[in-house]
Amino acid sequence: MCLLLITISSKAQHELKRPDHDNLPYYFGLTFGYANMGLHTEKDPRFLQYDSVLSVDPGTSGGFSAGLLATLKLNNRFELRIAPQLAIGGARVFTYSVKYPNALEQTIAKKTLTSTLFTFPLQVKFNSDRIDNFRVYMIGGLTYDADLASNSNERNAEDLIKLKKNDYAIEAGVGFNFFLNFVTISPEIKIHNGLTNIHDRDPDLKYSNVLGRLSSRMIMFSINIEP
């Protein structure tokens, strides 16, 4: 009797969940996550000619994201995936050291640009062999980003630098499939690097004229749910 119980328990532990999932030609899902947003900065070549700002340091801020997934099977290893998402609550932050602050400023000035990003990535997914109910995968691709807050009244303040609305980026990451009875849960982490200069430079603004190229940077952690 004990041997029978042990055998049944062992089979239950190694029961293959969703065995026909890999045979689906396409499938859909939802994604929820956290995006840490920042900027890679390059100083303007004439930075040393401007004596009003001594230094500028970019910072990062996090926001939450949610979106959809659509995956198309190409073969047993490769899949094509689109994952449109909306990331809200994040910001791009700059900390300036100001040599000659005006009456309303301090020597350390912090400027925060709130962001609401719509991202539309096109990704290629490479799957490893499935080990029981677990699998590792890698993803990479291109994405289009739209900053929906670029025209907001807050961002159009005279003392804030301006960022362009549209951007393109490359993404790369790794994830893990956990196959359950009725759903696949996939934690995933991605690095997101912008390809274009999103700085709308204003030579008359001291917070803008010291900067040259600005490129978006994000680290995104997601939980994907595929019914």
Solvent accessible surface area in square Angstrom, and as a share of the most:
residue,aa,sasa,rsa
1,M,170,0.76
2,C,97,0.58
3,L,138,0.69
4,L,102,0.51
5,L,99,0.49
6,I,114,0.58
7,T,58,0.34
8,I,96,0.49
9,S,52,0.34
10,S,51,0.33
11,K,141,0.60
12,A,60,0.46
13,Q,137,0.61
14,H,115,0.51
15,E,95,0.42
16,L,87,0.43
17,K,44,0.19
18,R,44,0.16
19,P,83,0.52
20,D,96,0.50
21,H,9,0.04
22,D,54,0.28
23,N,108,0.56
24,L,70,0.35
25,P,83,0.52
26,Y,126,0.48
27,Y,14,0.05
28,F,124,0.52
29,G,7,0.07
30,L,79,0.39
31,T,2,0.01
32,F,97,0.41
33,G,15,0.14
34,Y,94,0.36
35,A,0,0.00
36,N,46,0.23
37,M,0,0.00
38,G,3,0.03
39,L,13,0.07
40,H,82,0.37
41,T,31,0.18
42,E,81,0.36
43,K,101,0.43
44,D,13,0.07
45,P,132,0.83
46,R,115,0.42
47,F,23,0.10
48,L,163,0.81
49,Q,138,0.61
50,Y,56,0.21
51,D,86,0.45
52,S,27,0.17
53,V,2,0.01
54,L,99,0.49
55,S,42,0.27
56,V,6,0.03
57,D,84,0.44
58,P,58,0.37
59,G,25,0.24
60,T,87,0.50
61,S,32,0.20
62,G,23,0.22
63,G,1,0.01
64,F,147,0.61
65,S,7,0.04
66,A,46,0.36
67,G,16,0.15
68,L,107,0.53
69,L,5,0.03
70,A,26,0.20
71,T,4,0.03
72,L,85,0.42
73,K,58,0.25
74,L,96,0.48
75,N,77,0.40
76,N,129,0.66
77,R,94,0.34
78,F,82,0.34
79,E,12,0.05
80,L,57,0.29
81,R,4,0.01
82,I,61,0.31
83,A,1,0.01
84,P,30,0.19
85,Q,9,0.04
86,L,77,0.38
87,A,2,0.01
88,I,90,0.46
89,G,64,0.61
90,G,2,0.02
91,A,8,0.06
92,R,8,0.03
93,V,18,0.10
94,F,0,0.00
95,T,46,0.27
96,Y,1,0.00
97,S,26,0.17
98,V,4,0.02
99,K,94,0.40
100,Y,130,0.49
101,P,47,0.29
102,N,84,0.43
103,A,108,0.84
104,L,174,0.87
105,E,39,0.17
106,Q,140,0.62
107,T,83,0.48
108,I,101,0.51
109,A,11,0.09
110,K,137,0.58
111,K,30,0.13
112,T,54,0.31
113,L,1,0.00
114,T,56,0.32
115,S,3,0.02
116,T,38,0.22
117,L,5,0.02
118,F,70,0.29
119,T,3,0.02
120,F,83,0.34
121,P,1,0.01
122,L,92,0.46
123,Q,1,0.01
124,V,68,0.39
125,K,3,0.01
126,F,72,0.30
127,N,5,0.03
128,S,42,0.27
129,D,93,0.48
130,R,52,0.19
131,I,117,0.59
132,D,76,0.39
133,N,30,0.15
134,F,64,0.27
135,R,12,0.04
136,V,50,0.28
137,Y,2,0.01
138,M,107,0.48
139,I,9,0.05
140,G,25,0.24
141,G,22,0.21
142,L,110,0.55
143,T,4,0.03
144,Y,73,0.28
145,D,6,0.03
146,A,5,0.04
147,D,5,0.03
148,L,96,0.48
149,A,15,0.11
150,S,14,0.09
151,N,116,0.60
152,S,41,0.27
153,N,140,0.72
154,E,101,0.45
155,R,4,0.01
156,N,76,0.39
157,A,38,0.30
158,E,159,0.71
159,D,62,0.32
160,L,17,0.08
161,I,3,0.02
162,K,56,0.24
163,L,10,0.05
164,K,96,0.41
165,K,90,0.38
166,N,77,0.39
167,D,7,0.04
168,Y,119,0.45
169,A,0,0.00
170,I,79,0.40
171,E,9,0.04
172,A,59,0.46
173,G,19,0.18
174,V,49,0.28
175,G,0,0.00
176,F,75,0.31
177,N,3,0.01
178,F,87,0.36
179,F,3,0.01
180,L,83,0.41
181,N,89,0.46
182,F,178,0.74
183,V,34,0.19
184,T,1,0.00
185,I,47,0.24
186,S,1,0.01
187,P,30,0.19
188,E,5,0.02
189,I,81,0.41
190,K,4,0.02
191,I,100,0.51
192,H,0,0.00
193,N,49,0.25
194,G,9,0.08
195,L,86,0.43
196,T,48,0.28
197,N,53,0.27
198,I,6,0.03
199,H,6,0.03
200,D,73,0.38
201,R,68,0.25
202,D,52,0.27
203,P,83,0.52
204,D,135,0.70
205,L,24,0.12
206,K,49,0.21
207,Y,3,0.01
208,S,0,0.00
209,N,14,0.07
210,V,0,0.00
211,L,0,0.00
212,G,16,0.16
213,R,86,0.31
214,L,0,0.00
215,S,3,0.02
216,S,2,0.01
217,R,81,0.29
218,M,5,0.02
219,I,93,0.47
220,M,3,0.01
221,F,97,0.40
222,S,1,0.01
223,I,58,0.29
224,N,2,0.01
225,I,55,0.28
226,E,4,0.02
227,P,97,0.61
